[in-house]
Amino acid sequence: MELKKEIIERVNQLEEKYSLMGQSIESYLDGLLLSNYLTYWDYIQLDTLLTLQNPKTDFPDEKIFIMYHQITELYFKLSLHEMEQLANNGKNIQSNGHDLGWKESLDVNLFISRITRINRYFESLTKSFEIMVDGMEKEQFLRYRMALLPASGFQSAQYRKIEICATDFINLVDKDIRDRFVKNPSSLEEMFENIYWNKGATELATGKKTLTLNQFEKKYGVEFLTLAKEYQDKNMWAKYKSLSEHDQKNPNLINALKELDVNVNINWPLMHYKSAVRYLQQNTEDIAATGGTNWQKYLPPRFQKRIFYPELWTSQEHEDWGKGWVETNVFRLGKS
């Protein structure tokens, strides 16, 4: 049987590819002949995936709790994947040298499309959080949560990495002392010591760091600082400022960045706050979170005033940060 011209061209391309790596195309063709067909369940490692839910108790709803958090982490990984592309001007750093359209500078349309993807991921997460708020029995949660000590969703390293990749590091410093670092620029190490989330993981009674925070810093502290240094000049705000003045005024890009700010710094933490109100707030007292985190002061954006892109918002919007969401979704919930 005579081979089609298109097939011969592809074989020649493959031969060139493998010869550049000092490899023999014949060996790879032999491997292809011996390989089994790819299946859906093997490709996504389904059997392994479905074994990763290991509850610590016999309460049925704990499995819901585990799976939803696993789904959340996968969405976070998708977001970081998009941020990595933007940081490298669209280049996949694992592309093995293939030309995938990488450019010396960031294309504004690519910027908009990738930020829009991240917004979709967070919108999906926020909407689906009702699974957590309404999808578990309160009585079950309040019992099995005690078997999870001192673990906490506070310890999501990927969420912290999204924050680090999204903005200049100064915007993650505790708002009460942020001005001090603006007036007297300091090292990343000094700013990291005063990062906003530390206040959320202090013991309610003593004000000391919780075991949850100590574990978290021990495992990820160096990794966070390394990432912060890597992204100093290529976080999402730095990439925005690297664009031409014309591109910086693109309304679609500005809106996408503002939506990201709202999705990550208002909608997502306040869905957690809504959940905490439902499960941890009682008539006479508030219950501490599993890690002892001070959720009442840590989760509401109006207390943190964490804003990735402050230059894109008005002074009044800074002042009212997160206020409308709280009034609509939380205070109304507390009255129900």
LINGI-V924323 format. One record per helix or strand. SS is the DSSP state (H for helix, E for strand). FROM is the first residue (numbers start at 1). TO is the last residue. If there is no record, write none. Layout:
SS_FROM_TO ; SS_FROM_TO
//
This chain:
H_5_20 ; H_25_34 ; H_40_43 ; H_46_49 ; H_61_87 ; H_108_128 ; H_130_134 ; H_138_148 ; H_153_155 ; H_157_166 ; H_169_172 ; E_173_173 ; H_178_183 ; H_188_193 ; E_195_195 ; H_196_201 ; E_202_202 ; E_209_209 ; H_211_230 ; H_236_241 ; H_245_248 ; H_251_280 ; E_281_281 ; E_286_286 ; H_295_298 ; H_301_304 ; H_310_312 ; H_315_319 ; H_323_335
//
